[in-house]
Amino acid sequence: MDLLLPLQAVTKAKLGYDPVEVHPEDMIRFAAEQPHKMASYSVSDAVATYYLYMTYIHPFIFSLSTIIPMPPDEVLRKGSGTLCEVLLMVQAYEVCTEHHSKTTAVQLS
């Protein structure tokens, strides 16, 4: 397998879609000599990227946004340490809220 074509390899493996492949060293020459092939490659690349995003990335981002109370764009901008910290704070808050709601008040005489 050619390591210069990882998007194509992932697309074949995950989506079962065989995109148009053009080796990077041939792109300039093909742009001048075979513009239709380069247009097909461009569309194929865009389709592969879109479907990989919609199939794997998009649901993951919104899943994270569900368990971490942040908008999706914030989830994408934060580092993994910050996301873990926020998730731990949410879990601690939920445990604390549940714990306090189950306690009974002590009456002083």
N, CA, C and O atoms as a GROMACS GRO file, in nm:
protein
  436
    1MET      N    1   0.084  -0.117   0.000
    1MET     CA    2   0.000   0.000   0.000
    1MET      C    3   0.089   0.124   0.000
    1MET      O    4   0.188   0.129   0.072
    2ASP      N    5   0.054   0.221  -0.079
    2ASP     CA    6   0.130   0.345  -0.090
    2ASP      C    7   0.098   0.436   0.029
    2ASP      O    8  -0.017   0.474   0.049
    3LEU      N    9   0.198   0.469   0.108
    3LEU     CA   10   0.175   0.551   0.227
    3LEU      C   11   0.144   0.696   0.194
    3LEU      O   12   0.105   0.772   0.283
    4LEU      N   13   0.160   0.736   0.069
    4LEU     CA   14   0.129   0.873   0.030
    4LEU      C   15  -0.020   0.894   0.006
    4LEU      O   16  -0.062   1.007  -0.018
    5LEU      N   17  -0.100   0.790   0.010
    5LEU     CA   18  -0.242   0.800  -0.018
    5LEU      C   19  -0.328   0.753   0.100
    5LEU      O   20  -0.411   0.663   0.082
    6PRO      N   21  -0.310   0.809   0.220
    6PRO     CA   22  -0.383   0.758   0.336
    6PRO      C   23  -0.534   0.783   0.329
    6PRO      O   24  -0.610   0.699   0.376
    7LEU      N   25  -0.579   0.894   0.272
    7LEU     CA   26  -0.722   0.919   0.263
    7LEU      C   27  -0.789   0.812   0.178
    7LEU      O   28  -0.897   0.764   0.213
    8GLN      N   29  -0.726   0.776   0.068
    8GLN     CA   30  -0.783   0.674  -0.019
    8GLN      C   31  -0.789   0.539   0.052
    8GLN      O   32  -0.888   0.467   0.040
    9ALA      N   33  -0.684   0.505   0.124
    9ALA     CA   34  -0.681   0.377   0.196
    9ALA      C   35  -0.790   0.371   0.303
    9ALA      O   36  -0.859   0.270   0.317
   10VAL      N   37  -0.806   0.479   0.378
   10VAL     CA   38  -0.908   0.484   0.482
   10VAL      C   39  -1.047   0.479   0.420
   10VAL      O   40  -1.135   0.409   0.470
   11THR      N   41  -1.066   0.551   0.311
   11THR     CA   42  -1.196   0.553   0.243
   11THR      C   43  -1.234   0.414   0.194
   11THR      O   44  -1.348   0.371   0.207
   12LYS      N   45  -1.138   0.344   0.137
   12LYS     CA   46  -1.164   0.207   0.090
   12LYS      C   47  -1.200   0.116   0.208
   12LYS      O   48  -1.295   0.039   0.200
   13ALA      N   49  -1.122   0.125   0.315
   13ALA     CA   50  -1.142   0.037   0.430
   13ALA      C   51  -1.271   0.067   0.506
   13ALA      O   52  -1.343  -0.025   0.545
   14LYS      N   53  -1.299   0.193   0.529
   14LYS     CA   54  -1.412   0.230   0.615
   14LYS      C   55  -1.544   0.251   0.541
   14LYS      O   56  -1.650   0.220   0.595
   15LEU      N   57  -1.539   0.302   0.420
   15LEU     CA   58  -1.661   0.333   0.348
   15LEU      C   59  -1.689   0.239   0.231
   15LEU      O   60  -1.799   0.240   0.176
   16GLY      N   61  -1.589   0.159   0.194
   16GLY     CA   62  -1.606   0.071   0.080
   16GLY      C   63  -1.616   0.147  -0.052
   16GLY      O   64  -1.670   0.097  -0.150
   17TYR      N   65  -1.562   0.266  -0.051
   17TYR     CA   66  -1.567   0.354  -0.168
   17TYR      C   67  -1.427   0.362  -0.226
   17TYR      O   68  -1.330   0.383  -0.153
   18ASP      N   69  -1.416   0.345  -0.356
   18ASP     CA   70  -1.286   0.347  -0.421
   18ASP      C   71  -1.266   0.482  -0.491
   18ASP      O   72  -1.306   0.498  -0.606
   19PRO      N   73  -1.203   0.578  -0.422
   19PRO     CA   74  -1.188   0.711  -0.481
   19PRO      C   75  -1.083   0.714  -0.592
   19PRO      O   76  -0.998   0.626  -0.603
   20VAL      N   77  -1.090   0.819  -0.671
   20VAL     CA   78  -0.990   0.842  -0.775
   20VAL      C   79  -0.858   0.871  -0.707
   20VAL      O   80  -0.853   0.950  -0.612
   21GLU      N   81  -0.751   0.810  -0.753
   21GLU     CA   82  -0.620   0.831  -0.692
   21GLU      C   83  -0.526   0.898  -0.791
   21GLU      O   84  -0.518   0.858  -0.907
   22VAL      N   85  -0.456   0.998  -0.743
   22VAL     CA   86  -0.352   1.065  -0.822
   22VAL      C   87  -0.231   1.083  -0.730
   22VAL      O   88  -0.243   1.139  -0.621
   23HIS      N   89  -0.119   1.035  -0.773
   23HIS     CA   90   0.004   1.048  -0.694
   23HIS      C   91   0.042   1.197  -0.688
   23HIS      O   92   0.033   1.266  -0.789
   24PRO      N   93   0.084   1.246  -0.571
   24PRO     CA   94   0.116   1.389  -0.558
   24PRO      C   95   0.218   1.441  -0.660
   24PRO      O   96   0.210   1.556  -0.702
   25GLU      N   97   0.313   1.357  -0.698
   25GLU     CA   98   0.414   1.402  -0.795
   25GLU      C   99   0.358   1.419  -0.936
   25GLU      O  100   0.418   1.486  -1.019
   26ASP      N  101   0.240   1.360  -0.962
   26ASP     CA  102   0.178   1.370  -1.094
   26ASP      C  103   0.076   1.484  -1.103
   26ASP      O  104   0.028   1.515  -1.212
   27MET      N  105   0.043   1.545  -0.993
   27MET     CA  106  -0.066   1.642  -0.991
   27MET      C  107  -0.042   1.763  -1.082
   27MET      O  108  -0.133   1.803  -1.154
   28ILE      N  109   0.074   1.821  -1.080
   28ILE     CA  110   0.101   1.940  -1.162
   28ILE      C  111   0.096   1.903  -1.310
   28ILE      O  112   0.037   1.975  -1.391
   29ARG      N  113   0.157   1.793  -1.343
   29ARG     CA  114   0.156   1.749  -1.483
   29ARG      C  115   0.014   1.719  -1.529
   29ARG      O  116  -0.026   1.759  -1.638
   30PHE      N  117  -0.064   1.648  -1.445
   30PHE     CA  118  -0.202   1.615  -1.482
   30PHE      C  119  -0.289   1.740  -1.491
   30PHE      O  120  -0.380   1.747  -1.574
   31ALA      N  121  -0.262   1.839  -1.407
   31ALA     CA  122  -0.339   1.964  -1.413
   31ALA      C  123  -0.325   2.029  -1.550
   31ALA      O  124  -0.421   2.086  -1.602
   32ALA      N  125  -0.206   2.022  -1.608
   32ALA     CA  126  -0.183   2.082  -1.739
   32ALA      C  127  -0.228   1.989  -1.852
   32ALA      O  128  -0.285   2.035  -1.951
   33GLU      N  129  -0.201   1.859  -1.838
   33GLU     CA  130  -0.227   1.766  -1.948
   33GLU      C  131  -0.363   1.696  -1.942
   33GLU      O  132  -0.422   1.665  -2.046
   34GLN      N  133  -0.414   1.672  -1.821
   34GLN     CA  134  -0.540   1.598  -1.803
   34GLN      C  135  -0.628   1.668  -1.699
   34GLN      O  136  -0.652   1.612  -1.592
   35PRO      N  137  -0.677   1.788  -1.730
   35PRO     CA  138  -0.754   1.862  -1.630
   35PRO      C  139  -0.882   1.789  -1.585
   35PRO      O  140  -0.925   1.806  -1.471
   36HIS      N  141  -0.941   1.709  -1.674
   36HIS     CA  142  -1.062   1.635  -1.634
   36HIS      C  143  -1.030   1.531  -1.527
   36HIS      O  144  -1.110   1.510  -1.435
   37LYS      N  145  -0.914   1.468  -1.538
   37LYS     CA  146  -0.874   1.370  -1.436
   37LYS      C  147  -0.852   1.440  -1.302
   37LYS      O  148  -0.889   1.387  -1.198
   38MET      N  149  -0.792   1.559  -1.305
   38MET     CA  150  -0.770   1.633  -1.181
   38MET      C  151  -0.903   1.682  -1.122
   38MET      O  152  -0.918   1.687  -1.000
   39ALA      N  153  -0.997   1.719  -1.206
   39ALA     CA  154  -1.130   1.759  -1.157
   39ALA      C  155  -1.200   1.640  -1.092
   39ALA      O  156  -1.262   1.655  -0.987
   40SER      N  157  -1.190   1.523  -1.154
   40SER     CA  158  -1.248   1.402  -1.096
   40SER      C  159  -1.183   1.370  -0.962
   40SER      O  160  -1.250   1.332  -0.866
   41TYR      N  161  -1.051   1.384  -0.957
   41TYR     CA  162  -0.979   1.360  -0.833
   41TYR      C  163  -1.026   1.456  -0.724
   41TYR      O  164  -1.049   1.415  -0.610
   42SER      N  165  -1.040   1.583  -0.759
   42SER     CA  166  -1.081   1.684  -0.661
   42SER      C  167  -1.219   1.653  -0.604
   42SER      O  168  -1.240   1.661  -0.483
   43VAL      N  169  -1.313   1.619  -0.691
   43VAL     CA  170  -1.448   1.586  -0.646
   43VAL      C  171  -1.446   1.458  -0.563
   43VAL      O  172  -1.511   1.452  -0.458
   44SER      N  173  -1.373   1.359  -0.608
   44SER     CA  174  -1.363   1.233  -0.536
   44SER      C  175  -1.304   1.254  -0.396
   44SER      O  176  -1.351   1.196  -0.298
   45ASP      N  177  -1.202   1.337  -0.388
   45ASP     CA  178  -1.138   1.368  -0.260
   45ASP      C  179  -1.236   1.440  -0.167
   45ASP      O  180  -1.242   1.410  -0.048
   46ALA      N  181  -1.312   1.534  -0.221
   46ALA     CA  182  -1.410   1.607  -0.140
   46ALA      C  183  -1.520   1.514  -0.090
   46ALA      O  184  -1.562   1.524   0.026
   47VAL      N  185  -1.568   1.424  -0.175
   47VAL     CA  186  -1.672   1.329  -0.135
   47VAL      C  187  -1.621   1.236  -0.026
   47VAL      O  188  -1.690   1.212   0.073
   48ALA      N  189  -1.501   1.184  -0.044
   48ALA     CA  190  -1.442   1.095   0.057
   48ALA      C  191  -1.427   1.166   0.191
   48ALA      O  192  -1.461   1.110   0.295
   49THR      N  193  -1.375   1.287   0.188
   49THR     CA  194  -1.356   1.364   0.311
   49THR      C  195  -1.490   1.391   0.380
   49THR      O  196  -1.502   1.375   0.501
   50TYR      N  197  -1.589   1.431   0.303
   50TYR     CA  198  -1.722   1.461   0.358
   50TYR      C  199  -1.783   1.338   0.425
   50TYR      O  200  -1.830   1.347   0.538
   51TYR      N  201  -1.783   1.225   0.356
   51TYR     CA  202  -1.846   1.107   0.413
   51TYR      C  203  -1.769   1.050   0.532
   51TYR      O  204  -1.831   0.998   0.624
   52LEU      N  205  -1.638   1.059   0.530
   52LEU     CA  206  -1.562   1.018   0.649
   52LEU      C  207  -1.595   1.108   0.767
   52LEU      O  208  -1.613   1.061   0.880
   53TYR      N  209  -1.603   1.238   0.742
   53TYR     CA  210  -1.638   1.332   0.849
   53TYR      C  211  -1.777   1.302   0.903
   53TYR      O  212  -1.794   1.291   1.025
   54MET      N  213  -1.875   1.289   0.815
   54MET     CA  214  -2.014   1.269   0.860
   54MET      C  215  -2.033   1.132   0.927
   54MET      O  216  -2.119   1.118   1.014
   55THR      N  217  -1.955   1.034   0.887
   55THR     CA  218  -1.970   0.900   0.943
   55THR      C  219  -1.898   0.884   1.076
   55THR      O  220  -1.949   0.817   1.166
   56TYR      N  221  -1.781   0.944   1.091
   56TYR     CA  222  -1.700   0.919   1.211
   56TYR      C  223  -1.676   1.042   1.298
   56TYR      O  224  -1.691   1.034   1.420
   57ILE      N  225  -1.640   1.154   1.240
   57ILE     CA  226  -1.599   1.270   1.319
   57ILE      C  227  -1.720   1.344   1.378
   57ILE      O  228  -1.723   1.372   1.497
   58HIS      N  229  -1.817   1.374   1.294
   58HIS     CA  230  -1.934   1.452   1.338
   58HIS      C  231  -2.006   1.387   1.456
   58HIS      O  232  -2.031   1.455   1.556
   59PRO      N  233  -2.040   1.259   1.450
   59PRO     CA  234  -2.106   1.197   1.566
   59PRO      C  235  -2.019   1.199   1.692
   59PRO      O  236  -2.069   1.214   1.803
   60PHE      N  237  -1.888   1.185   1.674
   60PHE     CA  238  -1.798   1.186   1.789
   60PHE      C  239  -1.797   1.323   1.856
   60PHE      O  240  -1.801   1.332   1.979
   61ILE      N  241  -1.792   1.429   1.776
   61ILE     CA  242  -1.791   1.565   1.832
   61ILE      C  243  -1.920   1.590   1.910
   61ILE      O  244  -1.916   1.644   2.020
   62PHE      N  245  -2.033   1.552   1.853
   62PHE     CA  246  -2.159   1.576   1.922
   62PHE      C  247  -2.179   1.485   2.041
   62PHE      O  248  -2.249   1.521   2.135
   63SER      N  249  -2.119   1.367   2.039
   63SER     CA  250  -2.121   1.281   2.158
   63SER      C  251  -2.043   1.346   2.271
   63SER      O  252  -2.087   1.347   2.386
   64LEU      N  253  -1.926   1.399   2.237
   64LEU     CA  254  -1.848   1.470   2.339
   64LEU      C  255  -1.925   1.591   2.393
   64LEU      O  256  -1.922   1.617   2.513
   65SER      N  257  -1.993   1.664   2.305
   65SER     CA  258  -2.070   1.780   2.347
   65SER      C  259  -2.187   1.742   2.435
   65SER      O  260  -2.237   1.824   2.512
   66THR      N  261  -2.232   1.618   2.424
   66THR     CA  262  -2.342   1.572   2.508
   66THR      C  263  -2.294   1.544   2.650
   66THR      O  264  -2.363   1.579   2.746
   67ILE      N  265  -2.177   1.482   2.665
   67ILE     CA  266  -2.129   1.449   2.800
   67ILE      C  267  -2.048   1.562   2.862
   67ILE      O  268  -2.036   1.569   2.985
   68ILE      N  269  -1.992   1.648   2.780
   68ILE     CA  270  -1.918   1.765   2.830
   68ILE      C  271  -2.001   1.887   2.792
   68ILE      O  272  -2.024   1.912   2.674
   69PRO      N  273  -2.047   1.963   2.889
   69PRO     CA  274  -2.138   2.074   2.857
   69PRO      C  275  -2.066   2.191   2.790
   69PRO      O  276  -2.045   2.297   2.850
   70MET      N  277  -2.030   2.171   2.666
   70MET     CA  278  -1.965   2.274   2.585
   70MET      C  279  -2.022   2.266   2.445
   70MET      O  280  -2.061   2.158   2.399
   71PRO      N  281  -2.029   2.379   2.377
   71PRO     CA  282  -2.070   2.373   2.236
   71PRO      C  283  -1.966   2.297   2.154
   71PRO      O  284  -1.849   2.291   2.192
   72PRO      N  285  -2.007   2.239   2.041
   72PRO     CA  286  -1.915   2.158   1.960
   72PRO      C  287  -1.788   2.232   1.919
   72PRO      O  288  -1.680   2.172   1.917
   73ASP      N  289  -1.797   2.360   1.887
   73ASP     CA  290  -1.677   2.432   1.845
   73ASP      C  291  -1.579   2.447   1.961
   73ASP      O  292  -1.458   2.448   1.939
   74GLU      N  293  -1.629   2.459   2.084
   74GLU     CA  294  -1.540   2.466   2.200
   74GLU      C  295  -1.473   2.331   2.225
   74GLU      O  296  -1.355   2.325   2.259
   75VAL      N  297  -1.548   2.224   2.207
   75VAL     CA  298  -1.491   2.090   2.224
   75VAL      C  299  -1.373   2.070   2.130
   75VAL      O  300  -1.272   2.010   2.166
   76LEU      N  301  -1.386   2.122   2.007
   76LEU     CA  302  -1.279   2.108   1.909
   76LEU      C  303  -1.157   2.193   1.944
   76LEU      O  304  -1.045   2.155   1.911
   77ARG      N  305  -1.178   2.306   2.010
   77ARG     CA  306  -1.066   2.396   2.040
   77ARG      C  307  -0.989   2.357   2.166
   77ARG      O  308  -0.872   2.393   2.180
   78LYS      N  309  -1.052   2.285   2.256
   78LYS     CA  310  -0.988   2.252   2.383
   78LYS      C  311  -0.896   2.132   2.369
   78LYS      O  312  -0.916   2.046   2.283
   79GLY      N  313  -0.796   2.127   2.453
   79GLY     CA  314  -0.706   2.013   2.456
   79GLY      C  315  -0.766   1.898   2.535
   79GLY      O  316  -0.867   1.916   2.604
   80SER      N  317  -0.706   1.783   2.526
   80SER     CA  318  -0.761   1.665   2.593
   80SER      C  319  -0.757   1.682   2.745
   80SER      O  320  -0.847   1.633   2.814
   81GLY      N  321  -0.657   1.750   2.798
   81GLY     CA  322  -0.650   1.772   2.942
   81GLY      C  323  -0.765   1.858   2.992
   81GLY      O  324  -0.825   1.828   3.095
   82THR      N  325  -0.796   1.962   2.919
   82THR     CA  326  -0.907   2.050   2.956
   82THR      C  327  -1.039   1.976   2.948
   82THR      O  328  -1.125   1.991   3.035
   83LEU      N  329  -1.057   1.897   2.842
   83LEU     CA  330  -1.181   1.821   2.828
   83LEU      C  331  -1.198   1.720   2.941
   83LEU      O  332  -1.308   1.703   2.993
   84CYS      N  333  -1.089   1.654   2.980
   84CYS     CA  334  -1.096   1.560   3.092
   84CYS      C  335  -1.129   1.632   3.222
   84CYS      O  336  -1.207   1.583   3.303
   85GLU      N  337  -1.069   1.749   3.242
   85GLU     CA  338  -1.095   1.827   3.362
   85GLU      C  339  -1.242   1.869   3.369
   85GLU      O  340  -1.305   1.858   3.475
   86VAL      N  341  -1.296   1.917   3.259
   86VAL     CA  342  -1.436   1.958   3.256
   86VAL      C  343  -1.527   1.838   3.281
   86VAL      O  344  -1.625   1.849   3.355
   87LEU      N  345  -1.496   1.724   3.221
   87LEU     CA  346  -1.577   1.605   3.242
   87LEU      C  347  -1.574   1.562   3.388
   87LEU      O  348  -1.677   1.525   3.445
   88LEU      N  349  -1.457   1.567   3.450
   88LEU     CA  350  -1.446   1.533   3.592
   88LEU      C  351  -1.526   1.630   3.679
   88LEU      O  352  -1.589   1.589   3.776
   89MET      N  353  -1.523   1.759   3.644
   89MET     CA  354  -1.600   1.857   3.721
   89MET      C  355  -1.750   1.831   3.707
   89MET      O  356  -1.825   1.843   3.805
   90VAL      N  357  -1.795   1.795   3.588
   90VAL     CA  358  -1.937   1.763   3.567
   90VAL      C  359  -1.975   1.642   3.649
   90VAL      O  360  -2.079   1.641   3.715
   91GLN      N  361  -1.892   1.538   3.647
   91GLN     CA  362  -1.920   1.417   3.724
   91GLN      C  363  -1.922   1.446   3.874
   91GLN      O  364  -2.008   1.397   3.946
   92ALA      N  365  -1.827   1.527   3.921
   92ALA     CA  366  -1.822   1.562   4.063
   92ALA      C  367  -1.947   1.641   4.103
   92ALA      O  368  -2.003   1.619   4.210
   93TYR      N  369  -1.989   1.732   4.018
   93TYR     CA  370  -2.108   1.812   4.046
   93TYR      C  371  -2.231   1.723   4.056
   93TYR      O  372  -2.314   1.739   4.146
   94GLU      N  373  -2.243   1.628   3.963
   94GLU     CA  374  -2.358   1.537   3.965
   94GLU      C  375  -2.358   1.450   4.091
   94GLU      O  376  -2.463   1.430   4.152
   95VAL      N  377  -2.243   1.400   4.129
   95VAL     CA  378  -2.234   1.317   4.250
   95VAL      C  379  -2.267   1.402   4.373
   95VAL      O  380  -2.341   1.358   4.461
   96CYS      N  381  -2.213   1.521   4.378
   96CYS     CA  382  -2.238   1.609   4.492
   96CYS      C  383  -2.386   1.646   4.498
   96CYS      O  384  -2.443   1.647   4.607
   97THR      N  385  -2.448   1.677   4.389
   97THR     CA  386  -2.589   1.713   4.385
   97THR      C  387  -2.675   1.595   4.429
   97THR      O  388  -2.768   1.612   4.508
   98GLU      N  389  -2.645   1.477   4.379
   98GLU     CA  390  -2.721   1.359   4.418
   98GLU      C  391  -2.701   1.329   4.566
   98GLU      O  392  -2.796   1.292   4.635
   99HIS      N  393  -2.580   1.344   4.614
   99HIS     CA  394  -2.550   1.317   4.754
   99HIS      C  395  -2.625   1.413   4.845
   99HIS      O  396  -2.685   1.370   4.943
  100HIS      N  397  -2.621   1.542   4.815
  100HIS     CA  398  -2.687   1.642   4.898
  100HIS      C  399  -2.838   1.630   4.893
  100HIS      O  400  -2.905   1.660   4.992
  101SER      N  401  -2.892   1.589   4.783
  101SER     CA  402  -3.037   1.577   4.774
  101SER      C  403  -3.089   1.458   4.853
  101SER      O  404  -3.208   1.452   4.885
  102LYS      N  405  -3.002   1.364   4.887
  102LYS     CA  406  -3.044   1.245   4.961
  102LYS      C  407  -3.022   1.260   5.112
  102LYS      O  408  -3.071   1.177   5.189
  103THR      N  409  -2.951   1.362   5.154
  103THR     CA  410  -2.927   1.378   5.296
  103THR      C  411  -3.047   1.442   5.364
  103THR      O  412  -3.125   1.513   5.300
  104THR      N  413  -3.060   1.417   5.490
  104THR     CA  414  -3.167   1.478   5.566
  104THR      C  415  -3.110   1.587   5.654
  104THR      O  416  -2.997   1.577   5.702
  105ALA      N  417  -3.188   1.687   5.676
  105ALA     CA  418  -3.141   1.798   5.758
  105ALA      C  419  -3.144   1.757   5.905
  105ALA      O  420  -3.235   1.687   5.949
  106VAL      N  421  -3.045   1.799   5.979
  106VAL     CA  422  -3.037   1.772   6.121
  106VAL      C  423  -3.100   1.890   6.192
  106VAL      O  424  -3.060   2.005   6.171
  107GLN      N  425  -3.199   1.862   6.277
  107GLN     CA  426  -3.266   1.971   6.349
  107GLN      C  427  -3.196   1.994   6.482
  107GLN      O  428  -3.165   1.900   6.555
  108LEU      N  429  -3.171   2.117   6.510
  108LEU     CA  430  -3.108   2.153   6.637
  108LEU      C  431  -3.218   2.187   6.737
  108LEU      O  432  -3.312   2.259   6.702
  109SER      N  433  -3.206   2.137   6.860
  109SER     CA  434  -3.308   2.165   6.961
  109SER      C  435  -3.271   2.285   7.043
  109SER      O  436  -3.345   2.324   7.134
   0.00000   0.00000   0.00000
